Amino acid sequence: MKRILVVEDESSIAFTLKLDLESEGYEVEIEPDGERALKRAKKESFDLILLDVMLPRMDGFEVCRQLRLEGSSMPIIMLTAKSQEAEKVLGLEIGADDYVTKPYSPRELRARVKAVLRRTEEDDISLYRFGDMELDFERCELRRAGKLVELTALDFKLLTTFVRNSGRVLTRDQLLDLVWGPITFVTDRVVDNHVVTLRKKIEPENSEQQYIVSVRGMGYRFDG
């Protein structure tokens, strides 16, 4: 059973989250302020933290920052009533895995929780298989039907990023940050060109978009 720590000072919201997540089979604990949540997260093992931004004694950003500074890789989803882009970017920059803006639907939150937990599980595996392909994270190799597929270092990093975010739409800006790095000055066109190159290496014959699917006006999604 996955353990989730809900850090929320509004008791009605916290209780609703607890009931909803427990109905999905999770074990849920609640903490009402940032300092208590930080101490507990340091002592106990949780599979995920749902962390509100506006908290008494220590805000959610600082809780997340402190956990990451101490080397914790515990998955964190920020819960925020603030819709400004800067707030979302800050949360991701200090190490949050995702964010959900209030008001949110229970269905959306459950989907985000499942996606983050799934990505965490995939991070722990050394092999990922899709179709007749096998991606070896430890050896940094891709094999098709047992035969090595030639990938550049950038090809491998791009494919790994897609795999670890399987089923999730990634914008070109997100791909630039995750693959090239946030301080690299590369155009969207470069991203598109590398995606085309990677497709040629992994897609089955006569299929352009079985695995890396273009989502019009948004970016790309990996369906593996």
Backbone as CSV, one residue per row, in Angstrom:
resi,resn,N_x,N_y,N_z,CA_x,CA_y,CA_z,C_x,C_y,C_z
1,MET,0.840,-1.189,0.000,0.000,0.000,0.000,0.882,1.248,0.000
2,LYS,0.654,2.152,-0.938,1.422,3.384,-1.031,1.018,4.341,0.089
3,ARG,2.033,4.962,0.717,1.779,5.921,1.791,1.899,7.341,1.249
4,ILE,0.887,8.157,1.542,0.872,9.548,1.089,0.738,10.465,2.292
5,LEU,1.586,11.496,2.332,1.489,12.507,3.373,0.811,13.740,2.783
6,VAL,-0.352,14.089,3.314,-1.077,15.279,2.887,-0.746,16.414,3.855
7,VAL,-0.165,17.488,3.333,0.192,18.638,4.170,-0.745,19.777,3.800
8,GLU,-1.750,19.980,4.623,-2.819,20.938,4.329,-3.390,21.446,5.651
9,ASP,-3.445,22.789,5.814,-3.901,23.350,7.076,-5.413,23.541,7.156
10,GLU,-6.089,23.491,6.018,-7.550,23.589,6.048,-8.115,22.187,6.266
11,SER,-8.662,21.976,7.452,-9.071,20.629,7.861,-10.102,20.001,6.931
12,SER,-11.023,20.801,6.401,-12.058,20.241,5.526,-11.453,19.719,4.235
13,ILE,-10.476,20.467,3.685,-9.805,20.031,2.456,-8.964,18.795,2.729
14,ALA,-8.243,18.820,3.840,-7.389,17.690,4.189,-8.211,16.419,4.374
15,PHE,-9.345,16.543,5.058,-10.198,15.378,5.309,-10.769,14.833,3.995
16,THR,-11.173,15.735,3.108,-11.712,15.310,1.811,-10.645,14.585,0.998
17,LEU,-9.423,15.135,1.003,-8.314,14.488,0.298,-8.048,13.095,0.872
18,LYS,-8.063,13.002,2.181,-7.801,11.714,2.836,-8.832,10.668,2.428
19,LEU,-10.113,11.036,2.470,-11.168,10.091,2.103,-11.053,9.672,0.638
20,ASP,-10.791,10.650,-0.230,-10.726,10.368,-1.657,-9.552,9.457,-1.982
21,LEU,-8.397,9.730,-1.402,-7.208,8.924,-1.682,-7.296,7.544,-1.051
22,GLU,-7.887,7.465,0.136,-8.055,6.155,0.767,-9.002,5.273,-0.035
23,SER,-9.972,5.900,-0.717,-10.883,5.123,-1.560,-10.155,4.519,-2.756
24,GLU,-8.972,5.084,-3.077,-8.152,4.558,-4.172,-7.146,3.523,-3.683
25,GLY,-7.152,3.262,-2.375,-6.275,2.228,-1.836,-4.975,2.729,-1.241
26,TYR,-4.835,4.051,-1.058,-3.634,4.605,-0.467,-3.787,4.719,1.050
27,GLU,-2.671,4.645,1.749,-2.640,4.948,3.177,-2.293,6.427,3.305
28,VAL,-3.107,7.193,3.992,-2.954,8.652,4.020,-2.756,9.171,5.435
29,GLU,-1.728,10.019,5.602,-1.475,10.716,6.854,-1.604,12.212,6.596
30,ILE,-1.992,12.970,7.621,-2.206,14.407,7.466,-1.344,15.182,8.462
31,GLU,-0.735,16.267,7.972,-0.047,17.216,8.843,-0.545,18.614,8.490
32,PRO,-0.823,19.470,9.498,-1.436,20.770,9.237,-0.472,21.940,9.067
33,ASP,0.832,21.733,9.320,1.754,22.856,9.140,3.091,22.384,8.581
34,GLY,3.843,23.326,8.024,5.064,22.989,7.317,6.155,22.406,8.190
35,GLU,6.362,22.951,9.362,7.442,22.471,10.226,7.210,21.025,10.654
36,ARG,5.999,20.718,11.064,5.694,19.343,11.476,5.817,18.381,10.309
37,ALA,5.382,18.823,9.127,5.479,17.968,7.943,6.932,17.688,7.591
38,LEU,7.786,18.715,7.679,9.203,18.544,7.358,9.854,17.543,8.308
39,LYS,9.586,17.693,9.605,10.165,16.764,10.579,9.715,15.330,10.319
40,ARG,8.442,15.176,9.995,7.920,13.828,9.772,8.482,13.213,8.492
41,ALA,8.603,14.035,7.446,9.128,13.529,6.173,10.588,13.102,6.300
42,LYS,11.305,13.713,7.247,12.704,13.335,7.466,12.818,12.006,8.207
43,LYS,11.830,11.718,9.066,11.891,10.532,9.906,11.223,9.316,9.276
44,GLU,10.171,9.555,8.489,9.383,8.447,7.954,9.517,8.363,6.434
45,SER,9.112,7.213,5.918,9.161,6.999,4.466,7.752,7.100,3.885
46,PHE,7.593,8.022,2.952,6.331,8.167,2.233,6.594,7.985,0.745
47,ASP,5.605,7.483,0.044,5.740,7.310,-1.405,5.448,8.603,-2.155
48,LEU,4.749,9.539,-1.483,4.381,10.801,-2.129,3.953,11.802,-1.065
49,ILE,4.260,13.087,-1.313,3.779,14.163,-0.448,2.910,15.101,-1.274
50,LEU,1.680,15.335,-0.814,0.823,16.371,-1.384,1.001,17.594,-0.498
51,LEU,1.633,18.618,-1.035,2.129,19.720,-0.217,1.486,21.049,-0.611
52,ASP,0.653,21.564,0.276,0.043,22.868,0.033,1.118,23.946,0.137
53,VAL,0.973,25.015,-0.623,1.954,26.098,-0.599,1.753,26.994,0.618
54,MET,0.531,27.435,0.852,0.235,28.367,1.948,0.001,27.584,3.241
55,LEU,1.033,27.537,4.085,0.970,26.778,5.330,1.457,27.635,6.496
56,PRO,0.975,27.366,7.705,1.504,28.066,8.880,2.906,27.561,9.227
57,ARG,3.701,28.437,9.839,5.028,28.139,10.394,6.114,27.949,9.336
58,MET,5.804,27.307,8.226,6.763,27.148,7.125,5.978,26.848,5.863
59,ASP,6.196,27.653,4.803,5.391,27.434,3.598,5.871,26.214,2.815
60,GLY,5.043,25.782,1.875,5.335,24.572,1.120,6.603,24.650,0.294
61,PHE,6.905,25.838,-0.240,8.134,25.990,-1.018,9.357,25.681,-0.158
62,GLU,9.358,26.202,1.076,10.502,25.993,1.962,10.603,24.527,2.395
63,VAL,9.465,23.889,2.629,9.482,22.461,2.974,10.115,21.664,1.841
64,CYS,9.673,21.935,0.619,10.220,21.234,-0.550,11.711,21.516,-0.700
65,ARG,12.089,22.781,-0.553,13.496,23.170,-0.698,14.376,22.449,0.321
66,GLN,13.929,22.398,1.575,14.713,21.755,2.626,14.871,20.254,2.377
67,LEU,13.806,19.608,1.939,13.887,18.175,1.664,14.872,17.885,0.538
68,ARG,14.838,18.694,-0.500,15.748,18.477,-1.628,17.191,18.787,-1.246
69,LEU,17.402,19.810,-0.427,18.756,20.153,0.016,19.369,19.022,0.834
70,GLU,18.532,18.282,1.536,19.023,17.177,2.346,19.077,15.864,1.576
71,GLY,18.828,15.945,0.281,18.991,14.766,-0.570,17.777,13.876,-0.719
72,SER,16.622,14.296,-0.202,15.422,13.472,-0.320,14.895,13.495,-1.758
73,SER,14.575,12.322,-2.274,13.989,12.212,-3.611,12.512,11.854,-3.532
74,MET,11.931,11.990,-2.337,10.527,11.683,-2.134,9.668,12.519,-3.094
75,PRO,8.803,11.909,-3.897,7.986,12.662,-4.857,7.093,13.692,-4.158
76,ILE,7.001,14.888,-4.742,6.210,15.971,-4.160,5.314,16.588,-5.225
77,ILE,4.023,16.682,-4.911,3.083,17.433,-5.741,2.647,18.652,-4.942
78,MET,2.870,19.835,-5.502,2.477,21.067,-4.824,1.001,21.353,-5.071
79,LEU,0.308,21.771,-4.020,-1.089,22.184,-4.117,-1.133,23.690,-3.893
80,THR,-1.579,24.442,-4.871,-1.530,25.888,-4.749,-2.791,26.554,-5.286
81,ALA,-3.195,27.611,-4.620,-4.330,28.401,-5.100,-3.862,29.489,-6.040
82,LYS,-2.561,29.611,-6.198,-1.997,30.648,-7.040,-1.843,30.125,-8.468
83,SER,-2.370,30.865,-9.418,-2.332,30.399,-10.808,-1.228,31.070,-11.621
84,GLN,-0.480,31.993,-10.996,0.574,32.672,-11.740,1.657,31.692,-12.172
85,GLU,2.122,31.887,-13.396,3.139,30.998,-13.949,4.400,30.981,-13.101
86,ALA,4.772,32.137,-12.532,5.999,32.221,-11.739,5.955,31.290,-10.531
87,GLU,4.788,31.170,-9.908,4.653,30.301,-8.745,4.854,28.837,-9.134
88,LYS,4.302,28.460,-10.277,4.448,27.079,-10.734,5.905,26.775,-11.067
89,VAL,6.543,27.711,-11.768,7.945,27.525,-12.151,8.821,27.400,-10.913
90,LEU,8.576,28.241,-9.901,9.365,28.179,-8.675,9.251,26.811,-8.029
91,GLY,8.037,26.283,-7.956,7.846,24.970,-7.358,8.637,23.886,-8.075
92,LEU,8.630,23.922,-9.387,9.362,22.923,-10.170,10.869,23.125,-10.052
93,GLU,11.302,24.383,-9.995,12.732,24.666,-9.917,13.347,24.200,-8.601
94,ILE,12.580,24.238,-7.515,13.137,23.814,-6.233,12.966,22.322,-5.992
95,GLY,12.395,21.609,-6.969,12.392,20.159,-6.882,11.056,19.459,-6.817
96,ALA,9.950,20.200,-6.917,8.644,19.539,-6.940,8.498,18.727,-8.224
97,ASP,7.789,17.627,-8.132,7.602,16.766,-9.307,6.416,17.212,-10.154
98,ASP,5.446,17.860,-9.541,4.269,18.324,-10.272,3.544,19.326,-9.390
99,TYR,2.538,19.972,-9.945,1.729,20.899,-9.165,0.286,20.809,-9.638
100,VAL,-0.632,21.105,-8.731,-2.056,21.147,-9.060,-2.595,22.461,-8.512
101,THR,-3.284,23.212,-9.357,-3.813,24.511,-8.962,-5.247,24.381,-8.460
102,LYS,-5.507,24.946,-7.292,-6.868,24.966,-6.754,-7.698,26.005,-7.497
103,PRO,-9.002,25.766,-7.671,-9.711,24.528,-7.319,-9.440,23.439,-8.355
104,TYR,-9.267,22.222,-7.908,-8.980,21.108,-8.800,-10.054,20.041,-8.622
105,SER,-10.220,19.240,-9.634,-11.190,18.154,-9.544,-10.521,16.939,-8.917
106,PRO,-11.260,16.146,-8.139,-10.692,14.926,-7.562,-10.116,14.004,-8.636
107,ARG,-10.769,13.961,-9.797,-10.279,13.094,-10.879,-8.912,13.552,-11.353
108,GLU,-8.744,14.873,-11.507,-7.442,15.389,-11.949,-6.367,15.065,-10.931
109,LEU,-6.655,15.291,-9.659,-5.662,15.035,-8.622,-5.276,13.564,-8.579
110,ARG,-6.270,12.681,-8.667,-5.963,11.243,-8.664,-5.075,10.877,-9.844
111,ALA,-5.357,11.468,-10.998,-4.550,11.189,-12.189,-3.112,11.664,-12.002
112,ARG,-2.940,12.856,-11.413,-1.591,13.383,-11.170,-0.834,12.496,-10.187
113,VAL,-1.520,12.060,-9.135,-0.889,11.186,-8.145,-0.432,9.887,-8.798
114,LYS,-1.306,9.274,-9.573,-0.950,8.010,-10.230,0.211,8.194,-11.192
115,ALA,0.217,9.307,-11.929,1.283,9.558,-12.907,2.632,9.723,-12.214
116,VAL,2.672,10.486,-11.127,3.935,10.697,-10.416,4.427,9.397,-9.786
117,LEU,3.529,8.624,-9.193,3.926,7.342,-8.608,4.420,6.383,-9.680
118,ARG,3.763,6.406,-10.852,4.195,5.532,-11.940,5.598,5.913,-12.418
119,ARG,5.849,7.215,-12.562,7.171,7.651,-13.011,8.238,7.277,-11.990
120,THR,7.896,7.363,-10.715,8.849,7.000,-9.673,9.196,5.521,-9.748
121,GLU,8.198,4.694,-9.980,8.446,3.260,-10.113,9.313,2.969,-11.325
122,GLU,9.068,3.687,-12.409,9.855,3.473,-13.625,11.296,3.910,-13.420
123,ASP,11.521,4.934,-12.578,12.879,5.393,-12.302,13.692,4.316,-11.595
124,ASP,13.004,3.403,-10.903,13.695,2.374,-10.138,14.052,1.146,-10.968
125,ILE,13.563,1.077,-12.190,13.849,-0.093,-13.015,15.047,0.176,-13.907
126,SER,15.728,-0.886,-14.311,16.915,-0.730,-15.157,16.603,-0.980,-16.625
127,LEU,15.473,-1.644,-16.909,15.092,-1.937,-18.294,13.663,-1.468,-18.541
128,TYR,13.431,-0.934,-19.740,12.081,-0.540,-20.135,11.827,-1.102,-21.522
129,ARG,10.740,-1.848,-21.678,10.446,-2.490,-22.960,9.193,-1.894,-23.577
130,PHE,9.254,-1.619,-24.870,8.083,-1.178,-25.634,8.216,-1.758,-27.039
131,GLY,7.138,-2.419,-27.476,7.214,-3.115,-28.765,8.329,-4.141,-28.734
132,ASP,9.175,-4.124,-29.767,10.334,-5.035,-29.794,11.603,-4.320,-29.334
133,MET,11.419,-3.170,-28.656,12.543,-2.370,-28.189,12.800,-2.614,-26.701
134,GLU,14.069,-2.493,-26.316,14.455,-2.624,-24.918,15.449,-1.515,-24.589
135,LEU,15.046,-0.639,-23.667,15.900,0.479,-23.266,16.599,0.107,-21.963
136,ASP,17.918,0.076,-22.000,18.733,-0.317,-20.851,19.310,0.952,-20.221
137,PHE,18.773,1.357,-19.064,19.211,2.601,-18.434,20.624,2.487,-17.879
138,GLU,20.991,1.324,-17.372,22.309,1.166,-16.766,23.417,1.161,-17.810
139,ARG,23.189,0.513,-18.941,24.204,0.445,-19.996,24.068,1.578,-21.007
140,CYS,22.998,2.375,-20.858,22.740,3.480,-21.808,22.676,2.955,-23.236
141,GLU,21.869,1.899,-23.412,21.750,1.268,-24.725,20.279,1.054,-25.079
142,LEU,20.031,1.022,-26.381,18.710,0.669,-26.899,18.886,-0.496,-27.850
143,ARG,18.063,-1.535,-27.670,18.146,-2.704,-28.528,16.785,-2.983,-29.160
144,ARG,16.826,-3.352,-30.442,15.618,-3.772,-31.144,15.768,-5.249,-31.489
145,ALA,14.864,-6.047,-30.915,14.917,-7.498,-31.117,16.313,-8.034,-30.804
146,GLY,16.936,-7.476,-29.766,18.239,-7.948,-29.328,19.424,-7.290,-30.003
147,LYS,19.182,-6.528,-31.069,20.275,-5.876,-31.792,20.398,-4.408,-31.372
148,LEU,21.629,-3.968,-31.203,21.901,-2.619,-30.730,21.462,-1.574,-31.752
149,VAL,20.762,-0.541,-31.265,20.365,0.590,-32.092,21.297,1.753,-31.757
150,GLU,21.907,2.334,-32.788,22.852,3.418,-32.552,22.127,4.694,-32.137
151,LEU,22.469,5.190,-30.952,21.904,6.435,-30.441,23.029,7.371,-30.026
152,THR,22.870,8.633,-30.317,23.790,9.620,-29.775,23.429,9.843,-28.302
153,ALA,24.298,10.523,-27.571,24.012,10.822,-26.170,22.725,11.633,-26.039
154,LEU,22.501,12.551,-26.994,21.292,13.372,-26.952,20.059,12.538,-27.298
155,ASP,20.212,11.611,-28.246,19.107,10.698,-28.575,18.677,9.932,-27.330
156,PHE,19.665,9.393,-26.612,19.370,8.585,-25.431,18.694,9.421,-24.353
157,LYS,19.178,10.637,-24.144,18.589,11.497,-23.121,17.167,11.891,-23.497
158,LEU,16.937,12.159,-24.777,15.599,12.514,-25.240,14.640,11.339,-25.078
159,LEU,15.070,10.156,-25.474,14.224,8.971,-25.347,13.953,8.651,-23.879
160,THR,14.972,8.759,-23.041,14.794,8.504,-21.612,13.775,9.470,-21.003
161,THR,13.836,10.730,-21.428,12.892,11.730,-20.933,11.465,11.372,-21.333
162,PHE,11.293,10.952,-22.585,9.964,10.533,-23.037,9.466,9.322,-22.237
163,VAL,10.330,8.336,-22.063,9.938,7.108,-21.375,9.545,7.390,-19.927
164,ARG,10.323,8.202,-19.249,10.050,8.486,-17.841,8.820,9.371,-17.667
165,ASN,8.332,9.937,-18.769,7.111,10.740,-18.729,6.043,10.139,-19.636
166,SER,6.064,8.817,-19.752,5.154,8.110,-20.646,3.694,8.474,-20.378
167,GLY,2.980,8.789,-21.461,1.570,9.138,-21.353,1.308,10.595,-21.025
168,ARG,2.354,11.346,-20.811,2.222,12.755,-20.414,2.675,13.646,-21.568
169,VAL,1.882,14.669,-21.896,2.266,15.605,-22.949,3.390,16.502,-22.440
170,LEU,4.486,16.560,-23.195,5.605,17.435,-22.866,5.687,18.544,-23.908
171,THR,5.701,19.773,-23.458,5.835,20.896,-24.385,7.280,20.978,-24.860
172,ARG,7.505,21.754,-25.891,8.869,21.943,-26.371,9.736,22.620,-25.316
173,ASP,9.149,23.567,-24.580,9.906,24.231,-23.519,10.313,23.241,-22.424
174,GLN,9.412,22.327,-22.076,9.745,21.327,-21.069,10.852,20.400,-21.567
175,LEU,10.782,20.015,-22.827,11.832,19.165,-23.396,13.166,19.890,-23.420
176,LEU,13.148,21.173,-23.741,14.382,21.966,-23.730,15.011,21.961,-22.344
177,ASP,14.200,22.159,-21.317,14.715,22.177,-19.947,15.226,20.808,-19.516
178,LEU,14.457,19.754,-19.819,14.794,18.415,-19.343,15.948,17.775,-20.103
179,VAL,16.059,18.063,-21.396,17.071,17.395,-22.230,18.288,18.280,-22.459
180,TRP,18.076,19.518,-22.863,19.193,20.415,-23.176,19.651,21.208,-21.955
181,GLY,18.742,21.460,-21.018,19.081,22.241,-19.839,18.463,23.628,-19.910
182,PRO,18.090,24.189,-18.738,17.360,25.460,-18.713,18.154,26.665,-19.195
183,ILE,19.484,26.583,-19.218,20.268,27.753,-19.623,20.838,27.590,-21.036
184,THR,20.365,26.583,-21.757,20.821,26.371,-23.130,19.894,27.106,-24.090
185,PHE,20.472,27.844,-25.010,19.684,28.623,-25.955,19.510,27.829,-27.251
186,VAL,18.406,27.093,-27.302,18.090,26.253,-28.448,16.672,26.580,-28.881
187,THR,16.417,26.585,-30.177,15.086,26.923,-30.681,14.167,25.699,-30.677
188,ASP,12.873,25.969,-30.747,11.891,24.886,-30.833,12.142,24.003,-32.040
189,ARG,12.635,24.613,-33.102,12.884,23.864,-34.337,13.928,22.775,-34.123
190,VAL,14.890,23.045,-33.267,15.917,22.035,-32.962,15.276,20.841,-32.261
191,VAL,14.355,21.110,-31.349,13.636,20.026,-30.674,12.897,19.175,-31.689
192,ASP,12.165,19.823,-32.593,11.407,19.093,-33.613,12.317,18.222,-34.470
193,ASN,13.462,18.767,-34.854,14.399,18.015,-35.703,14.921,16.769,-34.976
194,HIS,15.222,16.904,-33.702,15.733,15.753,-32.953,14.647,14.707,-32.725
195,VAL,13.412,15.161,-32.568,12.305,14.214,-32.433,12.139,13.418,-33.720
196,VAL,12.226,14.095,-34.849,12.127,13.417,-36.152,13.235,12.373,-36.280
197,THR,14.455,12.743,-35.898,15.587,11.816,-35.973,15.372,10.600,-35.085
198,LEU,14.885,10.847,-33.861,14.649,9.741,-32.931,13.541,8.827,-33.433
199,ARG,12.515,9.407,-34.024,11.430,8.593,-34.576,11.954,7.610,-35.615
200,LYS,12.846,8.065,-36.458,13.390,7.195,-37.509,14.100,5.978,-36.910
201,LYS,14.601,6.135,-35.694,15.369,5.059,-35.080,14.512,4.100,-34.263
202,ILE,13.335,4.570,-33.791,12.562,3.705,-32.895,11.196,3.290,-33.434
203,GLU,10.654,4.053,-34.368,9.309,3.722,-34.849,9.359,2.513,-35.785
204,PRO,8.337,1.652,-35.734,8.266,0.529,-36.667,8.165,1.033,-38.101
205,GLU,8.518,0.204,-39.054,8.406,0.583,-40.468,6.950,0.894,-40.804
206,ASN,6.775,1.876,-41.668,5.444,2.321,-42.107,4.621,2.940,-40.978
207,SER,5.300,3.360,-39.907,4.589,4.017,-38.803,5.410,5.203,-38.335
208,GLU,4.870,6.403,-38.514,5.604,7.594,-38.114,5.405,7.950,-36.651
209,GLN,4.229,7.649,-36.104,3.937,8.127,-34.757,3.242,7.080,-33.892
210,GLN,3.836,5.923,-33.789,3.265,4.920,-32.895,3.689,5.188,-31.454
211,TYR,4.941,5.583,-31.269,5.462,5.804,-29.927,5.530,7.290,-29.561
212,ILE,6.149,8.102,-30.402,6.244,9.534,-30.122,5.148,10.238,-30.922
213,VAL,4.114,10.649,-30.232,2.927,11.209,-30.875,2.937,12.733,-30.766
214,SER,2.708,13.411,-31.888,2.592,14.869,-31.875,1.203,15.254,-31.372
215,VAL,1.176,16.172,-30.423,-0.093,16.695,-29.902,-0.195,18.134,-30.390
216,ARG,-1.072,18.369,-31.321,-1.135,19.649,-32.018,-1.292,20.833,-31.056
217,GLY,-0.437,21.816,-31.252,-0.499,23.031,-30.460,0.065,22.902,-29.062
218,MET,0.567,21.701,-28.715,1.061,21.496,-27.350,2.488,20.948,-27.322
219,GLY,2.718,19.804,-27.934,4.055,19.220,-27.890,4.025,17.768,-28.314
220,TYR,4.621,16.902,-27.482,4.735,15.488,-27.816,4.358,14.611,-26.623
221,ARG,3.866,13.420,-26.940,3.524,12.450,-25.900,4.104,11.090,-26.290
222,PHE,4.707,10.396,-25.332,5.248,9.073,-25.591,4.230,8.020,-25.189
223,ASP,3.822,7.188,-26.153,2.894,6.094,-25.893,3.632,4.780,-26.075
224,GLY,4.279,4.341,-25.025,5.054,3.119,-25.127,4.549,2.033,-24.209
